[in-house]
Amino acid sequence: MAARQAADSEAGALAEPVERSRRTTPLTRDEIITTAMAVAERGALDTLTMRGLANDLGVTAMALYAHVTNKDDILDEVMDRVLARDAMSVQEPDGDWKVWTLDAANRLRAVLMRYPALLDRYCRRPVGVPAALRRMETALEELRRAGFDDEACIAAYTSLHTYTLGFTALEIARETSRRHVARGASIHMSEASPHYWPAFFAGLPESEYPNLTRLRPDLAELTSDSHFREGLLTVLEGLDHRPRAGV
């Protein structure tokens, strides 16, 4: 009798996930992407898995593949929605090209800071989702209207885009390091701690490092909003001095 009850219990446990996976409505691609967006809003996009997503939807992982190609397909759709919602400049596209560029770069940086898994997509390969293409098209049009020729448009866009991605990648890495230090609650300063580097540089031999001992830059603070803006303005100023048609 006990053996029979144990066998029935085991069979019920095995059957339970199958019961939970039954749906009363058909699964759609839009529902899959919307659920992935919810994962992104929870700050868990970097841990997204097909199995976990299927669990949230109440289906088997294999059921997802009738609507999406793979995880990359899902992440591209998430990126498209996020970029369309948050990364497009609100500045008039026929206004000051530098004002438009500052706004667009700040918006992209904010998106990638909020969803670091999307920065990984940018770093691993070019991003060709519709929202990214529209953003690039508008940027190139702004540069063209400002008098840049075709070659200069591409060079300028490349400089601005790679500066934004590179700065943001450093910023995310530094922020992650700061959180680790904070969780450790260490009383000792580390290389990620503010004020560590000025004190370190102050202890170097002045005869060998005259500039570092005098200027004492705080390397842990190089990823602030002001540093991003100043760096971008420097790039823009350099581009603005390039010869352009009609300028």
C-alpha positions as CSV (number, residue, x, y, z in Angstrom):
1,M,0.0,0.0,0.0
2,A,2.8,2.4,1.0
3,A,4.6,1.6,-2.2
4,R,1.5,2.3,-4.3
5,Q,1.0,5.7,-2.5
6,A,4.7,6.5,-3.2
7,A,4.4,5.6,-6.8
8,D,1.2,7.7,-7.2
9,S,2.9,10.7,-5.5
10,E,5.9,10.4,-7.8
11,A,3.6,10.2,-10.9
12,G,1.7,13.3,-9.7
13,A,4.9,15.3,-9.2
14,L,6.0,14.4,-12.7
15,A,2.7,15.3,-14.2
16,E,2.4,18.7,-12.3
17,P,4.7,20.7,-14.6
18,V,2.8,19.4,-17.6
19,E,-0.5,20.6,-16.1
20,R,1.0,24.0,-15.4
21,S,2.2,24.3,-19.0
22,R,-1.3,24.1,-20.4
23,R,-2.7,27.3,-21.8
24,T,-6.1,28.4,-22.8
25,T,-4.8,30.8,-25.4
26,P,-2.3,30.3,-28.2
27,L,1.2,31.6,-27.6
28,T,2.3,34.5,-29.9
29,R,5.6,36.1,-30.7
30,D,4.4,39.4,-29.3
31,E,3.6,37.8,-26.0
32,I,7.1,36.3,-25.8
33,I,8.8,39.6,-26.5
34,T,6.5,41.4,-24.0
35,T,7.4,38.9,-21.3
36,A,11.1,39.4,-22.1
37,M,10.6,43.1,-21.8
38,A,9.2,42.6,-18.3
39,V,12.3,40.6,-17.5
40,A,14.4,43.6,-18.8
41,E,12.4,46.0,-16.6
42,R,13.2,43.9,-13.6
43,G,16.8,44.3,-14.3
44,A,17.3,40.6,-15.1
45,L,17.9,40.7,-18.8
46,D,21.5,39.4,-18.4
47,T,20.1,36.2,-16.8
48,L,17.4,35.6,-19.3
49,T,17.1,32.0,-20.5
50,M,14.7,30.3,-22.9
51,R,13.7,27.9,-20.1
52,G,13.0,30.7,-17.7
53,L,11.0,32.6,-20.2
54,A,9.0,29.6,-21.1
55,N,8.3,29.1,-17.4
56,D,7.0,32.7,-17.1
57,L,4.7,32.0,-20.1
58,G,3.5,28.6,-18.9
59,V,4.8,26.7,-21.8
60,T,7.6,24.3,-22.6
61,A,10.9,25.8,-23.9
62,M,10.4,24.1,-27.2
63,A,7.1,25.9,-27.7
64,L,9.0,29.2,-28.0
65,Y,10.9,28.0,-31.1
66,A,7.6,28.0,-33.1
67,H,7.7,31.8,-32.8
68,V,11.3,32.9,-32.3
69,T,14.6,31.7,-33.7
70,N,16.7,31.7,-30.5
71,K,17.6,33.9,-27.6
72,D,19.4,36.4,-29.8
73,D,16.2,36.9,-31.8
74,I,14.4,37.8,-28.6
75,L,17.2,40.1,-27.4
76,D,17.1,41.9,-30.7
77,E,13.4,42.5,-30.4
78,V,13.8,43.8,-26.9
79,M,16.6,46.1,-28.1
80,D,14.4,47.4,-30.9
81,R,11.6,48.2,-28.5
82,V,13.8,49.9,-25.9
83,L,15.7,51.9,-28.5
84,A,12.5,53.1,-30.2
85,R,11.0,54.1,-26.8
86,D,14.1,55.6,-25.1
87,A,17.0,56.3,-27.4
88,M,15.5,58.5,-30.1
89,S,16.4,62.2,-29.7
90,V,13.5,64.5,-29.0
91,Q,15.5,67.4,-30.5
92,E,14.2,68.7,-33.8
93,P,16.2,66.8,-36.5
94,D,16.7,70.0,-38.5
95,G,18.1,72.0,-35.7
96,D,21.6,72.4,-34.3
97,W,23.4,69.1,-35.2
98,K,25.6,69.3,-32.1
99,V,22.6,69.7,-29.8
100,W,20.9,66.8,-31.5
101,T,24.0,64.7,-31.1
102,L,24.5,65.4,-27.4
103,D,20.8,64.5,-26.7
104,A,21.0,61.3,-28.8
105,A,24.3,60.2,-27.2
106,N,23.0,60.8,-23.7
107,R,19.8,58.9,-24.4
108,L,21.7,55.9,-25.8
109,R,24.1,55.9,-22.9
110,A,21.2,56.0,-20.4
111,V,19.5,53.0,-22.2
112,L,22.7,50.9,-22.1
113,M,23.4,51.8,-18.4
114,R,19.8,50.6,-17.6
115,Y,20.1,47.5,-19.7
116,P,23.8,46.4,-19.7
117,A,22.9,43.2,-21.6
118,L,22.1,45.3,-24.6
119,L,25.6,46.9,-24.5
120,D,27.0,43.4,-24.9
121,R,24.9,43.1,-28.1
122,Y,26.5,46.3,-29.5
123,C,30.0,45.2,-28.5
124,R,29.7,41.7,-30.1
125,R,28.3,42.7,-33.5
126,P,26.8,45.6,-35.3
127,V,23.1,46.1,-34.4
128,G,20.7,46.2,-37.3
129,V,17.3,46.3,-35.6
130,P,14.8,48.9,-37.2
131,A,15.1,51.4,-34.3
132,A,18.9,51.4,-34.5
133,L,18.8,51.8,-38.3
134,R,16.3,54.8,-37.9
135,R,18.5,56.3,-35.3
136,M,21.6,56.0,-37.5
137,E,19.7,57.3,-40.6
138,T,18.6,60.4,-38.7
139,A,22.2,61.0,-37.4
140,L,23.7,60.7,-40.8
141,E,21.0,63.1,-42.2
142,E,21.9,65.6,-39.4
143,L,25.5,65.4,-40.3
144,R,24.8,65.8,-44.0
145,R,22.7,68.9,-43.4
146,A,25.5,70.3,-41.4
147,G,27.7,70.1,-44.5
148,F,29.6,66.9,-44.0
149,D,30.3,65.0,-47.2
150,D,29.6,61.2,-47.4
151,E,32.9,60.1,-46.1
152,A,33.0,62.6,-43.3
153,C,29.4,61.6,-42.3
154,I,30.5,58.0,-41.7
155,A,33.7,59.0,-40.0
156,A,31.9,61.5,-37.7
157,Y,29.1,59.0,-36.8
158,T,31.7,56.3,-36.1
159,S,33.7,58.6,-33.8
160,L,30.6,59.6,-31.9
161,H,29.1,56.1,-31.7
162,T,32.2,54.4,-30.6
163,Y,33.0,57.1,-28.0
164,T,29.5,56.6,-26.5
165,L,29.8,52.8,-26.5
166,G,33.3,52.8,-25.1
167,F,32.6,55.3,-22.3
168,T,29.4,53.4,-21.3
169,A,31.3,50.0,-21.3
170,L,33.8,51.5,-18.9
171,E,31.1,53.1,-16.8
172,I,29.2,49.9,-16.4
173,A,32.3,47.9,-15.5
174,R,33.2,50.6,-12.9
175,E,29.7,50.7,-11.5
176,T,29.7,46.9,-11.1
177,S,33.0,47.1,-9.3
178,R,31.7,49.8,-7.0
179,R,28.7,47.6,-6.1
180,H,31.0,44.7,-5.3
181,V,33.1,46.9,-3.0
182,A,29.9,48.3,-1.3
183,R,28.6,44.8,-0.7
184,G,31.9,43.7,0.8
185,A,31.6,46.7,3.2
186,S,35.4,46.8,3.4
187,I,37.0,49.5,5.5
188,H,40.0,49.5,3.1
189,M,39.9,51.6,-0.1
190,S,40.3,49.7,-3.4
191,E,41.1,50.9,-6.9
192,A,37.4,51.4,-7.4
193,S,37.0,53.7,-4.4
194,P,36.8,57.5,-4.8
195,H,39.9,59.2,-3.6
196,Y,42.1,56.1,-3.8
197,W,44.0,57.3,-6.9
198,P,44.8,60.8,-5.8
199,A,46.4,59.4,-2.6
200,F,48.2,56.7,-4.7
201,F,49.6,59.3,-7.1
202,A,50.7,61.5,-4.2
203,G,52.9,58.8,-3.0
204,L,54.8,58.3,-6.3
205,P,58.3,59.8,-6.8
206,E,57.8,63.3,-8.2
207,S,61.1,63.1,-10.2
208,E,59.7,60.1,-12.2
209,Y,56.0,61.1,-12.4
210,P,55.9,64.9,-12.3
211,N,52.5,65.2,-13.9
212,L,50.8,62.4,-12.0
213,T,52.0,63.7,-8.6
214,R,50.9,67.2,-9.5
215,L,47.5,66.6,-11.1
216,R,46.5,63.4,-9.2
217,P,43.5,62.5,-11.4
218,D,40.8,60.4,-9.6
219,L,40.6,57.5,-12.0
220,A,37.6,56.0,-10.2
221,E,35.6,59.1,-11.1
222,L,36.3,59.3,-14.8
223,T,32.9,57.9,-15.7
224,S,30.7,60.7,-14.4
225,D,28.1,62.6,-16.3
226,S,30.3,65.6,-16.6
227,H,33.2,63.6,-18.0
228,F,31.0,62.0,-20.6
229,R,29.7,65.4,-21.7
230,E,33.1,67.0,-21.7
231,G,34.5,64.2,-23.8
232,L,31.7,64.3,-26.2
233,L,32.0,68.1,-26.6
234,T,35.7,67.6,-27.4
235,V,34.8,65.1,-30.1
236,L,32.1,67.5,-31.5
237,E,34.5,70.5,-31.4
238,G,37.0,68.5,-33.4
239,L,34.4,67.5,-35.9
240,D,33.1,71.0,-36.2
241,H,36.5,72.2,-37.3
242,R,36.7,69.8,-40.2
243,P,36.3,71.3,-43.6
244,R,32.7,71.0,-44.8
245,A,30.9,71.8,-48.0
246,G,29.1,75.2,-47.9
247,V,30.5,76.0,-44.4
